[in-house]
Amino acid sequence: MSRRCDICGKGSLSGNKVSKSYNHTRRTWKPNIVEVKTEIGGTAMTIKMCTRCLRSGYVTKKV
């Protein structure tokens, strides 16, 4: 499953984890992606979207 929002395109970010002794190792930050059943254009679809887009009301969940 790709970790990308279908609405805003938010995806995984990468960077360094820094320890107390200042050692740098690579790590990733993953977005909070949920699968939501919604109705777009009269068709029921399941899309992957981040919780910020869901909270902002870009689409409405189908009950």
N, CA, C and O atoms as a Tripos MOL2 file, in Angstrom:
@<TRIPOS>MOLECULE
protein
  252   251    63     0     0
PROTEIN
NO_CHARGES

@<TRIPOS>ATOM
      1 N           0.8510   -1.1800    0.0000 N.3       1 MET1
      2 CA          0.0000    0.0000    0.0000 C.3       1 MET1
      3 C           0.8890    1.2330    0.0000 C.2       1 MET1
      4 O           1.7530    1.3830    0.8640 O.2       1 MET1
      5 N           0.6780    2.1120   -0.9670 N.am      2 SER2
      6 CA          1.4890    3.3180   -0.9910 C.3       2 SER2
      7 C           1.0200    4.2650    0.1010 C.2       2 SER2
      8 O          -0.1770    4.4010    0.3550 O.2       2 SER2
      9 N           1.9690    4.9080    0.7330 N.am      3 ARG3
     10 CA          1.6620    5.8300    1.8200 C.3       3 ARG3
     11 C           1.5410    7.2350    1.2470 C.2       3 ARG3
     12 O           2.3800    8.0970    1.5110 O.2       3 ARG3
     13 N           0.4810    7.4630    0.4520 N.am      4 ARG4
     14 CA          0.2850    8.7610   -0.1710 C.3       4 ARG4
     15 C          -1.1970    9.1030   -0.1490 C.2       4 ARG4
     16 O          -2.0490    8.2580   -0.4260 O.2       4 ARG4
     17 N          -1.4900   10.3560    0.1870 N.am      5 CYS5
     18 CA         -2.8730   10.8300    0.2320 C.3       5 CYS5
     19 C          -3.3600   11.1050   -1.1840 C.2       5 CYS5
     20 O          -2.6660   11.7640   -1.9590 O.2       5 CYS5
     21 N          -4.5590   10.6000   -1.5360 N.am      6 ASP6
     22 CA         -5.1100   10.8210   -2.8690 C.3       6 ASP6
     23 C          -5.6210   12.2440   -3.0470 C.2       6 ASP6
     24 O          -5.8040   12.6880   -4.1800 O.2       6 ASP6
     25 N          -5.8570   12.9730   -1.9570 N.am      7 ILE7
     26 CA         -6.3970   14.3220   -2.0430 C.3       7 ILE7
     27 C          -5.2770   15.3630   -2.1460 C.2       7 ILE7
     28 O          -5.2350   16.1340   -3.1040 O.2       7 ILE7
     29 N          -4.3790   15.3860   -1.1710 N.am      8 CYS8
     30 CA         -3.3480   16.4390   -1.1300 C.3       8 CYS8
     31 C          -1.9770   15.9550   -1.5720 C.2       8 CYS8
     32 O          -1.0940   16.7790   -1.8130 O.2       8 CYS8
     33 N          -1.7660   14.6470   -1.6880 N.am      9 GLY9
     34 CA         -0.4870   14.1320   -2.1410 C.3       9 GLY9
     35 C           0.5630   14.0000   -1.0600 C.2       9 GLY9
     36 O           1.7370   13.7770   -1.3570 O.2       9 GLY9
     37 N           0.1550   14.1360    0.1960 N.am     10 LYS10
     38 CA          1.1170   13.9980    1.2980 C.3      10 LYS10
     39 C           1.6740   12.5880    1.3250 C.2      10 LYS10
     40 O           0.9260   11.6200    1.1910 O.2      10 LYS10
     41 N           2.9970   12.4650    1.5010 N.am     11 GLY11
     42 CA          3.6360   11.1690    1.5040 C.3      11 GLY11
     43 C           4.6740   11.0550    2.6060 C.2      11 GLY11
     44 O           4.7410   11.9000    3.4990 O.2      11 GLY11
     45 N           5.4840   10.0020    2.5390 N.am     12 SER12
     46 CA          6.5050    9.7630    3.5510 C.3      12 SER12
     47 C           7.6360   10.7680    3.4160 C.2      12 SER12
     48 O           7.9840   11.1830    2.3110 O.2      12 SER12
     49 N           8.2060   11.1540    4.5560 N.am     13 LEU13
     50 CA          9.3720   12.0230    4.6000 C.3      13 LEU13
     51 C          10.5180   11.2510    5.2240 C.2      13 LEU13
     52 O          10.3000   10.3320    6.0130 O.2      13 LEU13
     53 N          11.7410   11.6230    4.8700 N.am     14 SER14
     54 CA         12.8850   10.9510    5.4540 C.3      14 SER14
     55 C          13.8260   11.9820    6.0490 C.2      14 SER14
     56 O          13.8360   13.1500    5.6590 O.2      14 SER14
     57 N          14.6200   11.5110    7.0080 N.am     15 GLY15
     58 CA         15.5700   12.3910    7.6690 C.3      15 GLY15
     59 C          16.4730   11.5710    8.5590 C.2      15 GLY15
     60 O          16.6160   10.3630    8.3690 O.2      15 GLY15
     61 N          17.0750   12.2190    9.5190 N.am     16 ASN16
     62 CA         18.0070   11.5630   10.4140 C.3      16 ASN16
     63 C          17.4400   11.4460   11.8170 C.2      16 ASN16
     64 O          16.8220   12.3780   12.3310 O.2      16 ASN16
     65 N          17.6590   10.2830   12.4330 N.am     17 LYS17
     66 CA         17.4250   10.1190   13.8580 C.3      17 LYS17
     67 C          18.7490   10.4510   14.5360 C.2      17 LYS17
     68 O          19.7860    9.9040   14.1620 O.2      17 LYS17
     69 N          18.7290   11.3390   15.5280 N.am     18 VAL18
     70 CA         19.9570   11.7820   16.1780 C.3      18 VAL18
     71 C          19.9310   11.2960   17.6160 C.2      18 VAL18
     72 O          19.0180   11.6290   18.3730 O.2      18 VAL18
     73 N          20.9410   10.5010   17.9980 N.am     19 SER19
     74 CA         21.0070    9.9460   19.3500 C.3      19 SER19
     75 C          21.6630   10.9480   20.2970 C.2      19 SER19
     76 O          22.1070   12.0200   19.8840 O.2      19 SER19
     77 N          21.7150   10.5720   21.5840 N.am     20 LYS20
     78 CA         22.3690   11.4360   22.5780 C.3      20 LYS20
     79 C          23.8350   11.6490   22.2680 C.2      20 LYS20
     80 O          24.3840   12.7170   22.5370 O.2      20 LYS20
     81 N          24.4800   10.6210   21.6930 N.am     21 SER21
     82 CA         25.8910   10.7450   21.3390 C.3      21 SER21
     83 C          26.0690   11.3510   19.9490 C.2      21 SER21
     84 O          27.1670   11.3250   19.3940 O.2      21 SER21
     85 N          24.9860   11.9000   19.3870 N.am     22 TYR22
     86 CA         24.9740   12.6310   18.1200 C.3      22 TYR22
     87 C          25.2880   11.7450   16.9250 C.2      22 TYR22
     88 O          25.7960   12.2300   15.9140 O.2      22 TYR22
     89 N          24.9910   10.4370   17.0260 N.am     23 ASN23
     90 CA         25.0760    9.5510   15.8690 C.3      23 ASN23
     91 C          23.8400    9.7740   15.0010 C.2      23 ASN23
     92 O          22.7320    9.9190   15.5190 O.2      23 ASN23
     93 N          24.0260    9.8010   13.6900 N.am     24 HIS24
     94 CA         22.9310   10.0160   12.7540 C.3      24 HIS24
     95 C          22.6260    8.7130   12.0200 C.2      24 HIS24
     96 O          23.5140    8.1040   11.4230 O.2      24 HIS24
     97 N          21.3670    8.2950   12.0700 N.am     25 THR25
     98 CA         20.9020    7.1560   11.2920 C.3      25 THR25
     99 C          19.6350    7.5790   10.5620 C.2      25 THR25
    100 O          18.8780    8.4120   11.0600 O.2      25 THR25
    101 N          19.4020    7.0100    9.3880 N.am     26 ARG26
    102 CA         18.2470    7.3990    8.5790 C.3      26 ARG26
    103 C          16.9580    6.8250    9.1650 C.2      26 ARG26
    104 O          16.9380    5.7140    9.6950 O.2      26 ARG26
    105 N          15.9080    7.5900    9.0600 N.am     27 ARG27
    106 CA         14.5880    7.1560    9.4970 C.3      27 ARG27
    107 C          13.5410    7.7900    8.6040 C.2      27 ARG27
    108 O          13.8530    8.6790    7.8110 O.2      27 ARG27
    109 N          12.2770    7.3310    8.7290 N.am     28 THR28
    110 CA         11.1870    7.8740    7.9260 C.3      28 THR28
    111 C          10.0410    8.2910    8.8390 C.2      28 THR28
    112 O           9.8210    7.7040    9.8980 O.2      28 THR28
    113 N           9.3210    9.3120    8.4070 N.am     29 TRP29
    114 CA          8.0850    9.7360    9.0540 C.3      29 TRP29
    115 C           6.9600    9.4070    8.0960 C.2      29 TRP29
    116 O           6.9750    9.8270    6.9390 O.2      29 TRP29
    117 N           5.9790    8.6510    8.5820 N.am     30 LYS30
    118 CA          4.8790    8.2340    7.7220 C.3      30 LYS30
    119 C           3.6210    9.0390    8.0470 C.2      30 LYS30
    120 O           3.3480    9.3020    9.2180 O.2      30 LYS30
    121 N           2.8540    9.4330    7.0320 N.am     31 PRO31
    122 CA          1.6200   10.1710    7.2840 C.3      31 PRO31
    123 C           0.5340    9.2310    7.8090 C.2      31 PRO31
    124 O           0.5890    8.0170    7.6120 O.2      31 PRO31
    125 N          -0.4370    9.8150    8.4710 N.am     32 ASN32
    126 CA         -1.5560    9.0460    9.0210 C.3      32 ASN32
    127 C          -2.5900    8.8720    7.9070 C.2      32 ASN32
    128 O          -3.4430    9.7350    7.7000 O.2      32 ASN32
    129 N          -2.5030    7.7440    7.1940 N.am     33 ILE33
    130 CA         -3.3610    7.4690    6.0430 C.3      33 ILE33
    131 C          -4.4640    6.4930    6.4520 C.2      33 ILE33
    132 O          -4.1960    5.4710    7.0840 O.2      33 ILE33
    133 N          -5.7010    6.8140    6.0870 N.am     34 VAL34
    134 CA         -6.8350    5.9320    6.3490 C.3      34 VAL34
    135 C          -7.5560    5.6730    5.0320 C.2      34 VAL34
    136 O          -7.5520    6.5150    4.1330 O.2      34 VAL34
    137 N          -8.1740    4.5000    4.9290 N.am     35 GLU35
    138 CA         -9.0070    4.1810    3.7720 C.3      35 GLU35
    139 C         -10.4400    4.5660    4.0980 C.2      35 GLU35
    140 O         -10.9890    4.1410    5.1150 O.2      35 GLU35
    141 N         -11.0420    5.3710    3.2330 N.am     36 VAL36
    142 CA        -12.3720    5.9220    3.4810 C.3      36 VAL36
    143 C         -13.2780    5.5800    2.3180 C.2      36 VAL36
    144 O         -12.9160    5.7850    1.1590 O.2      36 VAL36
    145 N         -14.4600    5.0550    2.6250 N.am     37 LYS37
    146 CA        -15.4660    4.8420    1.5870 C.3      37 LYS37
    147 C         -16.2200    6.1560    1.4140 C.2      37 LYS37
    148 O         -16.7450    6.7180    2.3750 O.2      37 LYS37
    149 N         -16.2660    6.6380    0.1650 N.am     38 THR38
    150 CA        -16.9280    7.8980   -0.1230 C.3      38 THR38
    151 C         -17.6520    7.7990   -1.4580 C.2      38 THR38
    152 O         -17.4550    6.8480   -2.2140 O.2      38 THR38
    153 N         -18.4770    8.7720   -1.7350 N.am     39 GLU39
    154 CA        -19.2220    8.8060   -2.9870 C.3      39 GLU39
    155 C         -18.7430    9.9950   -3.7950 C.2      39 GLU39
    156 O         -18.9250   11.1430   -3.3890 O.2      39 GLU39
    157 N         -18.1250    9.7220   -4.9480 N.am     40 ILE40
    158 CA        -17.6180   10.7680   -5.8290 C.3      40 ILE40
    159 C         -18.2840   10.6180   -7.1850 C.2      40 ILE40
    160 O         -18.1340    9.5960   -7.8550 O.2      40 ILE40
    161 N         -19.0180   11.6420   -7.5810 N.am     41 GLY41
    162 CA        -19.7040   11.6080   -8.8770 C.3      41 GLY41
    163 C         -20.7810   10.5400   -8.9630 C.2      41 GLY41
    164 O         -21.0490   10.0180  -10.0450 O.2      41 GLY41
    165 N         -21.4030   10.2090   -7.8380 N.am     42 GLY42
    166 CA        -22.4470    9.1990   -7.8180 C.3      42 GLY42
    167 C         -21.9350    7.7810   -7.7590 C.2      42 GLY42
    168 O         -22.7310    6.8420   -7.7910 O.2      42 GLY42
    169 N         -20.6250    7.5930   -7.6740 N.am     43 THR43
    170 CA        -20.0240    6.2670   -7.6140 C.3      43 THR43
    171 C         -19.3670    6.0710   -6.2600 C.2      43 THR43
    172 O         -18.6340    6.9420   -5.7910 O.2      43 THR43
    173 N         -19.6220    4.9350   -5.6310 N.am     44 ALA44
    174 CA        -18.9970    4.6260   -4.3470 C.3      44 ALA44
    175 C         -17.5600    4.1830   -4.5910 C.2      44 ALA44
    176 O         -17.3130    3.2750   -5.3850 O.2      44 ALA44
    177 N         -16.6130    4.8240   -3.9070 N.am     45 MET45
    178 CA        -15.1930    4.5250   -4.0730 C.3      45 MET45
    179 C         -14.5340    4.4230   -2.7100 C.2      45 MET45
    180 O         -15.0250    4.9770   -1.7260 O.2      45 MET45
    181 N         -13.4220    3.7120   -2.6630 N.am     46 THR46
    182 CA        -12.5760    3.6870   -1.4760 C.3      46 THR46
    183 C         -11.2910    4.4180   -1.8290 C.2      46 THR46
    184 O         -10.5780    4.0230   -2.7510 O.2      46 THR46
    185 N         -10.9990    5.4810   -1.0950 N.am     47 ILE47
    186 CA         -9.7940    6.2530   -1.3660 C.3      47 ILE47
    187 C          -8.9330    6.2900   -0.1140 C.2      47 ILE47
    188 O          -9.4280    6.1430    1.0040 O.2      47 ILE47
    189 N          -7.6280    6.4900   -0.3230 N.am     48 LYS48
    190 CA         -6.6990    6.6360    0.7870 C.3      48 LYS48
    191 C          -6.4500    8.1210    0.9850 C.2      48 LYS48
    192 O          -6.0370    8.8170    0.0570 O.2      48 LYS48
    193 N          -6.6990    8.6040    2.1870 N.am     49 MET49
    194 CA         -6.5100   10.0230    2.4540 C.3      49 MET49
    195 C          -5.9610   10.2150    3.8540 C.2      49 MET49
    196 O          -6.1550    9.3760    4.7340 O.2      49 MET49
    197 N          -5.2700   11.3330    4.0520 N.am     50 CYS50
    198 CA         -4.7160   11.6240    5.3720 C.3      50 CYS50
    199 C          -5.8380   12.1430    6.2700 C.2      50 CYS50
    200 O          -6.8620   12.6290    5.7900 O.2      50 CYS50
    201 N          -5.6280   12.0340    7.5590 N.am     51 THR51
    202 CA         -6.6670   12.4180    8.5030 C.3      51 THR51
    203 C          -6.8880   13.9260    8.5300 C.2      51 THR51
    204 O          -7.9600   14.3840    8.9250 O.2      51 THR51
    205 N          -5.8960   14.6970    8.1190 N.am     52 ARG52
    206 CA         -6.1020   16.1480    8.0570 C.3      52 ARG52
    207 C          -7.0980   16.5060    6.9620 C.2      52 ARG52
    208 O          -7.9410   17.3810    7.1650 O.2      52 ARG52
    209 N          -7.0210   15.8480    5.8030 N.am     53 CYS53
    210 CA         -7.9960   16.0870    4.7360 C.3      53 CYS53
    211 C          -9.3810   15.6120    5.1510 C.2      53 CYS53
    212 O         -10.3840   16.2400    4.8130 O.2      53 CYS53
    213 N          -9.4370   14.5080    5.8800 N.am     54 LEU54
    214 CA        -10.7190   13.9970    6.3580 C.3      54 LEU54
    215 C         -11.3430   14.9740    7.3450 C.2      54 LEU54
    216 O         -12.5450   15.2350    7.2860 O.2      54 LEU54
    217 N         -10.5340   15.5140    8.2500 N.am     55 ARG55
    218 CA        -11.0160   16.4550    9.2410 C.3      55 ARG55
    219 C         -11.4430   17.7720    8.6000 C.2      55 ARG55
    220 O         -12.3870   18.4110    9.0640 O.2      55 ARG55
    221 N         -10.7430   18.1850    7.5250 N.am     56 SER56
    222 CA        -11.0570   19.4390    6.8550 C.3      56 SER56
    223 C         -12.3250   19.3690    6.0330 C.2      56 SER56
    224 O         -12.8500   20.4030    5.6200 O.2      56 SER56
    225 N         -12.8320   18.1640    5.7860 N.am     57 GLY57
    226 CA        -14.1080   18.0000    5.1020 C.3      57 GLY57
    227 C         -14.0150   18.0550    3.5940 C.2      57 GLY57
    228 O         -14.9730   18.4680    2.9400 O.2      57 GLY57
    229 N         -12.8720   17.6450    3.0050 N.am     58 TYR58
    230 CA        -12.7490   17.6420    1.5500 C.3      58 TYR58
    231 C         -13.6740   16.6040    0.9160 C.2      58 TYR58
    232 O         -14.1900   16.8300   -0.1790 O.2      58 TYR58
    233 N         -13.8910   15.4830    1.5800 N.am     59 VAL59
    234 CA        -14.8740   14.4960    1.1460 C.3      59 VAL59
    235 C         -15.6820   14.0880    2.3690 C.2      59 VAL59
    236 O         -15.2510   14.2900    3.5050 O.2      59 VAL59
    237 N         -16.8480   13.5150    2.1320 N.am     60 THR60
    238 CA        -17.6910   13.0370    3.2290 C.3      60 THR60
    239 C         -17.6780   11.5190    3.2250 C.2      60 THR60
    240 O         -17.7280   10.8850    2.1710 O.2      60 THR60
    241 N         -17.6090   10.9470    4.4200 N.am     61 LYS61
    242 CA        -17.6080    9.5050    4.5460 C.3      61 LYS61
    243 C         -18.9890    8.9580    4.2170 C.2      61 LYS61
    244 O         -20.0100    9.5580    4.5560 O.2      61 LYS61
    245 N         -19.0020    7.8110    3.5520 N.am     62 LYS62
    246 CA        -20.2630    7.1450    3.2580 C.3      62 LYS62
    247 C         -20.5520    6.1800    4.3980 C.2      62 LYS62
    248 O         -19.6920    5.3870    4.7820 O.2      62 LYS62
    249 N         -21.7450    6.2480    4.9300 N.am     63 VAL63
    250 CA        -22.0990    5.4240    6.0890 C.3      63 VAL63
    251 C         -22.6960    4.1180    5.6380 C.2      63 VAL63
    252 O         -23.0590    3.2860    6.4700 O.2      63 VAL63
@<TRIPOS>BOND
     1     1     2 1
     2     2     3 1
     3     3     4 2
     4     3     5 am
     5     5     6 1
     6     6     7 1
     7     7     8 2
     8     7     9 am
     9     9    10 1
    10    10    11 1
    11    11    12 2
    12    11    13 am
    13    13    14 1
    14    14    15 1
    15    15    16 2
    16    15    17 am
    17    17    18 1
    18    18    19 1
    19    19    20 2
    20    19    21 am
    21    21    22 1
    22    22    23 1
    23    23    24 2
    24    23    25 am
    25    25    26 1
    26    26    27 1
    27    27    28 2
    28    27    29 am
    29    29    30 1
    30    30    31 1
    31    31    32 2
    32    31    33 am
    33    33    34 1
    34    34    35 1
    35    35    36 2
    36    35    37 am
    37    37    38 1
    38    38    39 1
    39    39    40 2
    40    39    41 am
    41    41    42 1
    42    42    43 1
    43    43    44 2
    44    43    45 am
    45    45    46 1
    46    46    47 1
    47    47    48 2
    48    47    49 am
    49    49    50 1
    50    50    51 1
    51    51    52 2
    52    51    53 am
    53    53    54 1
    54    54    55 1
    55    55    56 2
    56    55    57 am
    57    57    58 1
    58    58    59 1
    59    59    60 2
    60    59    61 am
    61    61    62 1
    62    62    63 1
    63    63    64 2
    64    63    65 am
    65    65    66 1
    66    66    67 1
    67    67    68 2
    68    67    69 am
    69    69    70 1
    70    70    71 1
    71    71    72 2
    72    71    73 am
    73    73    74 1
    74    74    75 1
    75    75    76 2
    76    75    77 am
    77    77    78 1
    78    78    79 1
    79    79    80 2
    80    79    81 am
    81    81    82 1
    82    82    83 1
    83    83    84 2
    84    83    85 am
    85    85    86 1
    86    86    87 1
    87    87    88 2
    88    87    89 am
    89    89    90 1
    90    90    91 1
    91    91    92 2
    92    91    93 am
    93    93    94 1
    94    94    95 1
    95    95    96 2
    96    95    97 am
    97    97    98 1
    98    98    99 1
    99    99   100 2
   100    99   101 am
   101   101   102 1
   102   102   103 1
   103   103   104 2
   104   103   105 am
   105   105   106 1
   106   106   107 1
   107   107   108 2
   108   107   109 am
   109   109   110 1
   110   110   111 1
   111   111   112 2
   112   111   113 am
   113   113   114 1
   114   114   115 1
   115   115   116 2
   116   115   117 am
   117   117   118 1
   118   118   119 1
   119   119   120 2
   120   119   121 am
   121   121   122 1
   122   122   123 1
   123   123   124 2
   124   123   125 am
   125   125   126 1
   126   126   127 1
   127   127   128 2
   128   127   129 am
   129   129   130 1
   130   130   131 1
   131   131   132 2
   132   131   133 am
   133   133   134 1
   134   134   135 1
   135   135   136 2
   136   135   137 am
   137   137   138 1
   138   138   139 1
   139   139   140 2
   140   139   141 am
   141   141   142 1
   142   142   143 1
   143   143   144 2
   144   143   145 am
   145   145   146 1
   146   146   147 1
   147   147   148 2
   148   147   149 am
   149   149   150 1
   150   150   151 1
   151   151   152 2
   152   151   153 am
   153   153   154 1
   154   154   155 1
   155   155   156 2
   156   155   157 am
   157   157   158 1
   158   158   159 1
   159   159   160 2
   160   159   161 am
   161   161   162 1
   162   162   163 1
   163   163   164 2
   164   163   165 am
   165   165   166 1
   166   166   167 1
   167   167   168 2
   168   167   169 am
   169   169   170 1
   170   170   171 1
   171   171   172 2
   172   171   173 am
   173   173   174 1
   174   174   175 1
   175   175   176 2
   176   175   177 am
   177   177   178 1
   178   178   179 1
   179   179   180 2
   180   179   181 am
   181   181   182 1
   182   182   183 1
   183   183   184 2
   184   183   185 am
   185   185   186 1
   186   186   187 1
   187   187   188 2
   188   187   189 am
   189   189   190 1
   190   190   191 1
   191   191   192 2
   192   191   193 am
   193   193   194 1
   194   194   195 1
   195   195   196 2
   196   195   197 am
   197   197   198 1
   198   198   199 1
   199   199   200 2
   200   199   201 am
   201   201   202 1
   202   202   203 1
   203   203   204 2
   204   203   205 am
   205   205   206 1
   206   206   207 1
   207   207   208 2
   208   207   209 am
   209   209   210 1
   210   210   211 1
   211   211   212 2
   212   211   213 am
   213   213   214 1
   214   214   215 1
   215   215   216 2
   216   215   217 am
   217   217   218 1
   218   218   219 1
   219   219   220 2
   220   219   221 am
   221   221   222 1
   222   222   223 1
   223   223   224 2
   224   223   225 am
   225   225   226 1
   226   226   227 1
   227   227   228 2
   228   227   229 am
   229   229   230 1
   230   230   231 1
   231   231   232 2
   232   231   233 am
   233   233   234 1
   234   234   235 1
   235   235   236 2
   236   235   237 am
   237   237   238 1
   238   238   239 1
   239   239   240 2
   240   239   241 am
   241   241   242 1
   242   242   243 1
   243   243   244 2
   244   243   245 am
   245   245   246 1
   246   246   247 1
   247   247   248 2
   248   247   249 am
   249   249   250 1
   250   250   251 1
   251   251   252 2
@<TRIPOS>SUBSTRUCTURE
     1 MET1         2 RESIDUE 1 A MET
     2 SER2         6 RESIDUE 1 A SER
     3 ARG3        10 RESIDUE 1 A ARG
     4 ARG4        14 RESIDUE 1 A ARG
     5 CYS5        18 RESIDUE 1 A CYS
     6 ASP6        22 RESIDUE 1 A ASP
     7 ILE7        26 RESIDUE 1 A ILE
     8 CYS8        30 RESIDUE 1 A CYS
     9 GLY9        34 RESIDUE 1 A GLY
    10 LYS10       38 RESIDUE 1 A LYS
    11 GLY11       42 RESIDUE 1 A GLY
    12 SER12       46 RESIDUE 1 A SER
    13 LEU13       50 RESIDUE 1 A LEU
    14 SER14       54 RESIDUE 1 A SER
    15 GLY15       58 RESIDUE 1 A GLY
    16 ASN16       62 RESIDUE 1 A ASN
    17 LYS17       66 RESIDUE 1 A LYS
    18 VAL18       70 RESIDUE 1 A VAL
    19 SER19       74 RESIDUE 1 A SER
    20 LYS20       78 RESIDUE 1 A LYS
    21 SER21       82 RESIDUE 1 A SER
    22 TYR22       86 RESIDUE 1 A TYR
    23 ASN23       90 RESIDUE 1 A ASN
    24 HIS24       94 RESIDUE 1 A HIS
    25 THR25       98 RESIDUE 1 A THR
    26 ARG26      102 RESIDUE 1 A ARG
    27 ARG27      106 RESIDUE 1 A ARG
    28 THR28      110 RESIDUE 1 A THR
    29 TRP29      114 RESIDUE 1 A TRP
    30 LYS30      118 RESIDUE 1 A LYS
    31 PRO31      122 RESIDUE 1 A PRO
    32 ASN32      126 RESIDUE 1 A ASN
    33 ILE33      130 RESIDUE 1 A ILE
    34 VAL34      134 RESIDUE 1 A VAL
    35 GLU35      138 RESIDUE 1 A GLU
    36 VAL36      142 RESIDUE 1 A VAL
    37 LYS37      146 RESIDUE 1 A LYS
    38 THR38      150 RESIDUE 1 A THR
    39 GLU39      154 RESIDUE 1 A GLU
    40 ILE40      158 RESIDUE 1 A ILE
    41 GLY41      162 RESIDUE 1 A GLY
    42 GLY42      166 RESIDUE 1 A GLY
    43 THR43      170 RESIDUE 1 A THR
    44 ALA44      174 RESIDUE 1 A ALA
    45 MET45      178 RESIDUE 1 A MET
    46 THR46      182 RESIDUE 1 A THR
    47 ILE47      186 RESIDUE 1 A ILE
    48 LYS48      190 RESIDUE 1 A LYS
    49 MET49      194 RESIDUE 1 A MET
    50 CYS50      198 RESIDUE 1 A CYS
    51 THR51      202 RESIDUE 1 A THR
    52 ARG52      206 RESIDUE 1 A ARG
    53 CYS53      210 RESIDUE 1 A CYS
    54 LEU54      214 RESIDUE 1 A LEU
    55 ARG55      218 RESIDUE 1 A ARG
    56 SER56      222 RESIDUE 1 A SER
    57 GLY57      226 RESIDUE 1 A GLY
    58 TYR58      230 RESIDUE 1 A TYR
    59 VAL59      234 RESIDUE 1 A VAL
    60 THR60      238 RESIDUE 1 A THR
    61 LYS61      242 RESIDUE 1 A LYS
    62 LYS62      246 RESIDUE 1 A LYS
    63 VAL63      250 RESIDUE 1 A VAL
